[in-house]
């Protein structure tokens, strides 16, 4: 099928507009202007297709939209936001769910980001986490969806934990529980923190997100250990403060490589920002 490169057409128009208005906006202002121009382009008549980009996709059937998306992903022609916007606006999960079974990670990623909180997709999402075959960024998107609906998926998440599957992802989901918070969920998050070793900063963040102040004594005991590094200290301090506690003891991290790197980066940034005489 012949694909329309709407993004390419927009780039051509944008290049002309930027040349004509190069003195009108700063580089930072252009970052705000360009997305607005792109959105406006969606309602602009394009002679090549005798309609606007939005109208072009609105005329397609569900099957045609899916076929067009797959064709874009299989080619060098960028996927226009107008195509994805039309697919999302129809709210037809049955059009998108089959894409989750694709062997192509990019196709799965597009499906996840268009389905979002469509609960019909959740079981497939958990299967993805169990298998762990997809790229990390795709699985992170899946977890973001599930943790936003953590109460609904709580039982399924606990089931995975008991099997010892997708543990880190499950902990992140459990940490966002609200109505279905339980002693079991709290004990899981606490025990995983106690056994965390190099994962201590992340596990501390889960306790902070869960919001149970019973974890404060354990966090305070851990932060008092002067052998911990700067990054771990910072995350522990954040968790303690998030739970209503405080820790203000002075600490020296001049020995820690991560602290040194942060300090050097800060000094370099300050030097770059210094006014030139």
C-alpha positions as a Markdown table, in Angstrom:
| # | Residue | x | y | z |
|---|---|---|---|---|
| 1 | Unk | 0.0 | 0.0 | 0.0 |
| 2 | Unk | 1.1 | 3.6 | -0.6 |
| 3 | Unk | 1.9 | 5.4 | 2.6 |
| 4 | Unk | 1.6 | 9.1 | 3.1 |
| 5 | Unk | 4.6 | 10.7 | 4.9 |
| 6 | Unk | 2.6 | 13.4 | 6.7 |
| 7 | Unk | 5.5 | 14.0 | 9.1 |
| 8 | Unk | 7.8 | 14.6 | 6.1 |
| 9 | Unk | 5.2 | 17.1 | 4.6 |
| 10 | Unk | 5.1 | 18.8 | 8.0 |
| 11 | Unk | 8.9 | 19.1 | 8.1 |
| 12 | Unk | 8.9 | 20.8 | 4.7 |
| 13 | Unk | 6.4 | 23.3 | 5.8 |
| 14 | Unk | 8.1 | 23.8 | 9.2 |
| 15 | Unk | 11.5 | 24.5 | 7.5 |
| 16 | Unk | 9.9 | 27.3 | 5.5 |
| 17 | Unk | 8.1 | 28.7 | 8.5 |
| 18 | Unk | 11.3 | 28.6 | 10.7 |
| 19 | Unk | 13.3 | 30.4 | 8.0 |
| 20 | Unk | 10.6 | 33.1 | 7.8 |
| 21 | Unk | 10.4 | 33.5 | 11.6 |
| 22 | Unk | 13.9 | 32.7 | 12.7 |
| 23 | Unk | 14.2 | 36.0 | 14.6 |
| 24 | Unk | 10.8 | 35.7 | 16.2 |
| 25 | Unk | 11.4 | 32.8 | 18.7 |
| 26 | Unk | 14.3 | 31.7 | 20.9 |
| 27 | Unk | 15.5 | 28.1 | 20.7 |
| 28 | Unk | 13.5 | 27.3 | 23.9 |
| 29 | Unk | 10.4 | 28.9 | 22.5 |
| 30 | Unk | 10.6 | 26.8 | 19.3 |
| 31 | Unk | 10.3 | 23.7 | 21.6 |
| 32 | Unk | 6.8 | 24.9 | 22.5 |
| 33 | Unk | 5.9 | 26.3 | 19.1 |
| 34 | Unk | 6.6 | 23.3 | 17.0 |
| 35 | Unk | 4.2 | 20.9 | 18.7 |
| 36 | Unk | 1.4 | 23.5 | 18.3 |
| 37 | Unk | 2.2 | 23.8 | 14.6 |
| 38 | Unk | 2.1 | 20.0 | 14.2 |
| 39 | Unk | -1.3 | 19.9 | 15.9 |
| 40 | Unk | -2.6 | 22.6 | 13.7 |
| 41 | Unk | -1.2 | 20.8 | 10.6 |
| 42 | Unk | -3.6 | 17.9 | 11.5 |
| 43 | Unk | -6.4 | 20.2 | 10.5 |
| 44 | Unk | -4.7 | 21.7 | 7.4 |
| 45 | Unk | -5.8 | 20.8 | 3.9 |
| 46 | Unk | -3.2 | 18.8 | 2.0 |
| 47 | Unk | -3.6 | 18.8 | -1.7 |
| 48 | Unk | -1.8 | 15.5 | -2.1 |
| 49 | Unk | -4.7 | 13.7 | -0.4 |
| 50 | Unk | -7.4 | 16.3 | -0.9 |
| 51 | Unk | -8.3 | 16.5 | 2.8 |
| 52 | Unk | -6.6 | 17.1 | 6.1 |
| 53 | Unk | -4.3 | 14.5 | 7.7 |
| 54 | Unk | -7.0 | 13.8 | 10.4 |
| 55 | Unk | -9.7 | 13.4 | 7.8 |
| 56 | Unk | -7.5 | 11.1 | 5.8 |
| 57 | Unk | -7.4 | 8.6 | 8.7 |
| 58 | Unk | -10.9 | 9.2 | 9.8 |
| 59 | Unk | -12.2 | 7.8 | 6.5 |
| 60 | Unk | -10.4 | 4.5 | 7.1 |
| 61 | Unk | -12.0 | 1.3 | 8.5 |
| 62 | Unk | -10.5 | -0.2 | 11.6 |
| 63 | Unk | -8.9 | -2.9 | 9.5 |
| 64 | Unk | -7.4 | -0.3 | 7.2 |
| 65 | Unk | -6.0 | 1.7 | 10.1 |
| 66 | Unk | -4.3 | -1.4 | 11.5 |
| 67 | Unk | -2.9 | -2.3 | 8.1 |
| 68 | Unk | -1.6 | 1.2 | 7.7 |
| 69 | Unk | 0.1 | 1.3 | 11.1 |
| 70 | Unk | 1.8 | -2.1 | 10.4 |
| 71 | Unk | 2.9 | -0.8 | 7.0 |
| 72 | Unk | 4.5 | 2.3 | 8.5 |
| 73 | Unk | 6.3 | 0.2 | 11.1 |
| 74 | Unk | 7.6 | -2.1 | 8.4 |
| 75 | Unk | 8.9 | 0.8 | 6.3 |
| 76 | Unk | 11.1 | 3.9 | 6.7 |
| 77 | Unk | 8.0 | 6.1 | 6.7 |
| 78 | Unk | 7.4 | 7.6 | 10.2 |
| 79 | Unk | 4.1 | 6.8 | 12.0 |
| 80 | Unk | 2.1 | 10.1 | 12.1 |
| 81 | Unk | 0.5 | 11.0 | 15.4 |
| 82 | Unk | -2.7 | 11.6 | 13.5 |
| 83 | Unk | -2.9 | 7.9 | 12.7 |
| 84 | Unk | -2.4 | 6.8 | 16.3 |
| 85 | Unk | -4.8 | 9.5 | 17.5 |
| 86 | Unk | -7.6 | 8.2 | 15.2 |
| 87 | Unk | -7.0 | 4.6 | 16.4 |
| 88 | Unk | -7.1 | 5.7 | 20.1 |
| 89 | Unk | -10.2 | 7.8 | 19.6 |
| 90 | Unk | -12.3 | 4.9 | 18.3 |
| 91 | Unk | -11.8 | 3.0 | 21.6 |
| 92 | Unk | -11.9 | -0.3 | 19.8 |
| 93 | Unk | -9.7 | -2.6 | 21.9 |
| 94 | Unk | -10.4 | -5.5 | 19.5 |
| 95 | Unk | -8.5 | -3.6 | 16.8 |
| 96 | Unk | -5.4 | -3.3 | 18.9 |
| 97 | Unk | -5.3 | -6.4 | 21.1 |
| 98 | Unk | -3.9 | -8.7 | 18.3 |
| 99 | Unk | -0.9 | -6.4 | 18.0 |
| 100 | Unk | 0.2 | -7.4 | 21.4 |
| 101 | Unk | 1.1 | -10.9 | 20.0 |
| 102 | Unk | 3.4 | -9.4 | 17.4 |
| 103 | Unk | 7.1 | -10.6 | 17.4 |
| 104 | Unk | 8.1 | -7.0 | 16.7 |
| 105 | Unk | 8.7 | -5.0 | 19.9 |
| 106 | Unk | 7.9 | -1.7 | 18.2 |
| 107 | Unk | 4.5 | -2.9 | 17.2 |
| 108 | Unk | 3.8 | -4.1 | 20.7 |
| 109 | Unk | 5.0 | -0.8 | 22.1 |
| 110 | Unk | 2.6 | 1.1 | 19.9 |
| 111 | Unk | -0.3 | -1.2 | 20.9 |
| 112 | Unk | 0.5 | -0.8 | 24.6 |
| 113 | Unk | 0.6 | 3.0 | 24.4 |
| 114 | Unk | -2.7 | 3.1 | 22.5 |
| 115 | Unk | -4.5 | 0.6 | 24.7 |
| 116 | Unk | -3.2 | 2.0 | 28.0 |
| 117 | Unk | -5.7 | 1.1 | 30.7 |
| 118 | Unk | -7.8 | -1.2 | 28.6 |
| 119 | Unk | -8.4 | -4.0 | 31.1 |
| 120 | Unk | -8.9 | -6.6 | 28.4 |
| 121 | Unk | -5.1 | -6.3 | 27.8 |
| 122 | Unk | -4.0 | -6.8 | 31.4 |
| 123 | Unk | -3.6 | -10.6 | 31.3 |
| 124 | Unk | -1.4 | -10.3 | 28.2 |
| 125 | Unk | 0.6 | -7.6 | 30.0 |
| 126 | Unk | 1.3 | -9.9 | 32.9 |
| 127 | Unk | 2.3 | -12.6 | 30.5 |
| 128 | Unk | 4.8 | -10.1 | 29.0 |
| 129 | Unk | 6.3 | -9.5 | 32.5 |
| 130 | Unk | 6.5 | -13.2 | 33.2 |
| 131 | Unk | 8.3 | -13.9 | 30.0 |
| 132 | Unk | 10.6 | -10.9 | 30.1 |
| 133 | Unk | 11.4 | -11.1 | 26.4 |
| 134 | Unk | 10.6 | -7.6 | 25.4 |
| 135 | Unk | 12.9 | -4.6 | 25.6 |
| 136 | Unk | 13.1 | -2.9 | 29.0 |
| 137 | Unk | 11.4 | 0.3 | 27.8 |
| 138 | Unk | 8.3 | -1.7 | 26.6 |
| 139 | Unk | 8.0 | -3.6 | 29.8 |
| 140 | Unk | 8.4 | -0.3 | 31.8 |
| 141 | Unk | 5.4 | 1.0 | 29.8 |
| 142 | Unk | 3.4 | -2.1 | 30.7 |
| 143 | Unk | 4.3 | -1.7 | 34.4 |
| 144 | Unk | 3.3 | 2.0 | 34.3 |
| 145 | Unk | -0.2 | 0.9 | 33.1 |
| 146 | Unk | -0.6 | -1.8 | 35.7 |
| 147 | Unk | 0.6 | 0.2 | 38.6 |
| 148 | Unk | -1.8 | 3.0 | 37.7 |
| 149 | Unk | -4.6 | 0.4 | 38.3 |
| 150 | Unk | -2.8 | -1.4 | 41.1 |
| 151 | Unk | -5.9 | -2.2 | 43.2 |
| 152 | Unk | -7.6 | -3.9 | 40.3 |
| 153 | Unk | -4.6 | -6.1 | 39.4 |
| 154 | Unk | -3.5 | -6.7 | 43.0 |
| 155 | Unk | -4.5 | -10.3 | 43.2 |
| 156 | Unk | -2.8 | -11.2 | 39.9 |
| 157 | Unk | 0.4 | -9.4 | 41.0 |
| 158 | Unk | 0.4 | -11.3 | 44.3 |
| 159 | Unk | 0.0 | -14.5 | 42.4 |
| 160 | Unk | 3.1 | -13.8 | 40.4 |
| 161 | Unk | 5.1 | -12.9 | 43.5 |
| 162 | Unk | 4.2 | -16.1 | 45.2 |
| 163 | Unk | 5.5 | -17.9 | 42.1 |
| 164 | Unk | 8.7 | -15.9 | 42.2 |
| 165 | Unk | 8.1 | -14.4 | 38.8 |
| 166 | Unk | 8.7 | -10.8 | 37.6 |
| 167 | Unk | 9.5 | -9.9 | 41.2 |
| 168 | Unk | 10.8 | -6.4 | 40.6 |
| 169 | Unk | 7.9 | -5.4 | 38.4 |
| 170 | Unk | 5.4 | -6.9 | 40.9 |
| 171 | Unk | 7.0 | -4.9 | 43.8 |
| 172 | Unk | 6.5 | -1.7 | 41.8 |
| 173 | Unk | 2.9 | -2.5 | 41.2 |
| 174 | Unk | 2.2 | -3.4 | 44.9 |
| 175 | Unk | 3.9 | -0.2 | 46.0 |
| 176 | Unk | 1.0 | 1.7 | 44.4 |
| 177 | Unk | -1.8 | 0.0 | 46.2 |
| 178 | Unk | -4.4 | 2.3 | 47.8 |
| 179 | Unk | -7.7 | 0.6 | 48.6 |
| 180 | Unk | -6.3 | -2.9 | 48.7 |
| 181 | Unk | -3.3 | -2.3 | 50.9 |
| 182 | Unk | -2.8 | -5.2 | 53.2 |
| 183 | Unk | -0.4 | -6.7 | 55.8 |
| 184 | Unk | 0.8 | -9.2 | 53.1 |
| 185 | Unk | 1.7 | -6.5 | 50.6 |
| 186 | Unk | 3.5 | -4.4 | 53.3 |
| 187 | Unk | 5.4 | -7.5 | 54.5 |
| 188 | Unk | 6.5 | -8.3 | 51.0 |
| 189 | Unk | 7.8 | -4.8 | 50.4 |
| 190 | Unk | 9.5 | -4.6 | 53.7 |
| 191 | Unk | 11.1 | -8.1 | 53.4 |
| 192 | Unk | 12.3 | -7.3 | 49.9 |
| 193 | Unk | 13.9 | -4.1 | 51.2 |
| 194 | Unk | 15.7 | -6.0 | 54.0 |
| 195 | Unk | 17.1 | -8.4 | 51.4 |
| 196 | Unk | 17.8 | -5.8 | 48.8 |
| 197 | Unk | 21.6 | -5.4 | 48.9 |
| 198 | Unk | 22.4 | -3.4 | 45.7 |
| 199 | Unk | 18.7 | -2.8 | 45.0 |
| 200 | Unk | 18.2 | -0.9 | 48.3 |
| 201 | Unk | 17.6 | 2.5 | 46.6 |
| 202 | Unk | 14.8 | 1.1 | 44.4 |
| 203 | Unk | 13.3 | -1.0 | 47.2 |
| 204 | Unk | 13.3 | 2.1 | 49.5 |
| 205 | Unk | 11.4 | 4.0 | 46.9 |
| 206 | Unk | 8.7 | 1.3 | 46.9 |
| 207 | Unk | 8.3 | 1.7 | 50.7 |
| 208 | Unk | 8.0 | 5.4 | 50.2 |
| 209 | Unk | 5.4 | 5.0 | 47.5 |
| 210 | Unk | 3.4 | 2.5 | 49.6 |
| 211 | Unk | 3.3 | 5.0 | 52.4 |
| 212 | Unk | 3.2 | 2.8 | 55.5 |
| 213 | Unk | 5.0 | 4.6 | 58.3 |
| 214 | Unk | 5.7 | 1.3 | 60.1 |
| 215 | Unk | 8.7 | 1.0 | 57.8 |
| 216 | Unk | 10.4 | 4.1 | 59.4 |
| 217 | Unk | 12.4 | 2.3 | 62.1 |
| 218 | Unk | 13.9 | 0.0 | 59.5 |
| 219 | Unk | 14.7 | 2.8 | 57.2 |
| 220 | Unk | 16.3 | 4.9 | 60.0 |
| 221 | Unk | 18.4 | 1.9 | 61.0 |
| 222 | Unk | 19.6 | 1.4 | 57.5 |
| 223 | Unk | 20.5 | 5.0 | 56.8 |
| 224 | Unk | 22.6 | 5.2 | 60.0 |
| 225 | Unk | 25.0 | 2.7 | 58.4 |
| 226 | Unk | 28.0 | 4.9 | 57.4 |
| 227 | Unk | 29.2 | 2.3 | 54.8 |
| 228 | Unk | 26.3 | 3.1 | 52.5 |
| 229 | Unk | 27.0 | 5.2 | 49.4 |
| 230 | Unk | 25.6 | 8.6 | 48.4 |
| 231 | Unk | 22.9 | 7.3 | 46.0 |
| 232 | Unk | 21.5 | 4.9 | 48.6 |
| 233 | Unk | 21.6 | 7.5 | 51.3 |
| 234 | Unk | 19.6 | 10.0 | 49.2 |
| 235 | Unk | 16.9 | 7.5 | 48.4 |
| 236 | Unk | 16.7 | 6.4 | 52.0 |
| 237 | Unk | 16.4 | 10.0 | 53.1 |
| 238 | Unk | 13.7 | 10.6 | 50.6 |
| 239 | Unk | 11.8 | 7.5 | 51.8 |
| 240 | Unk | 12.1 | 8.5 | 55.4 |
| 241 | Unk | 10.8 | 12.0 | 54.7 |
| 242 | Unk | 8.0 | 10.7 | 52.5 |
| 243 | Unk | 6.8 | 8.6 | 55.5 |
| 244 | Unk | 6.8 | 11.6 | 57.8 |
| 245 | Unk | 10.2 | 11.0 | 59.5 |
| 246 | Unk | 13.5 | 12.9 | 59.3 |
| 247 | Unk | 17.2 | 12.3 | 59.3 |
| 248 | Unk | 19.6 | 15.2 | 59.6 |
| 249 | Unk | 22.9 | 13.7 | 60.8 |
| 250 | Unk | 25.9 | 15.1 | 58.9 |
| 251 | Unk | 27.5 | 12.6 | 56.5 |
| 252 | Unk | 30.8 | 12.6 | 54.6 |
| 253 | Unk | 30.7 | 11.0 | 51.1 |
| 254 | Unk | 34.0 | 12.3 | 49.9 |
| 255 | Unk | 35.1 | 8.7 | 49.5 |
| 256 | Unk | 32.1 | 7.7 | 47.2 |
| 257 | Unk | 32.7 | 7.7 | 43.5 |
| 258 | Unk | 29.1 | 8.5 | 42.7 |
| 259 | Unk | 29.1 | 11.5 | 45.0 |
| 260 | Unk | 32.3 | 12.7 | 43.4 |
| 261 | Unk | 30.8 | 12.4 | 40.0 |
| 262 | Unk | 27.7 | 14.4 | 41.0 |
| 263 | Unk | 29.9 | 17.1 | 42.6 |
| 264 | Unk | 32.1 | 17.4 | 39.5 |
| 265 | Unk | 29.0 | 17.6 | 37.2 |
| 266 | Unk | 27.5 | 20.3 | 39.4 |
| 267 | Unk | 30.8 | 22.3 | 39.4 |
| 268 | Unk | 31.0 | 22.0 | 35.6 |
| 269 | Unk | 27.5 | 23.2 | 35.2 |
| 270 | Unk | 28.1 | 26.2 | 37.4 |
| 271 | Unk | 31.2 | 27.0 | 35.4 |
| 272 | Unk | 29.3 | 26.8 | 32.2 |
| 273 | Unk | 26.6 | 29.2 | 33.5 |
| 274 | Unk | 29.1 | 31.8 | 34.8 |
| 275 | Unk | 28.7 | 35.1 | 33.0 |
| 276 | Unk | 31.6 | 35.9 | 30.7 |
| 277 | Unk | 33.5 | 39.1 | 31.2 |
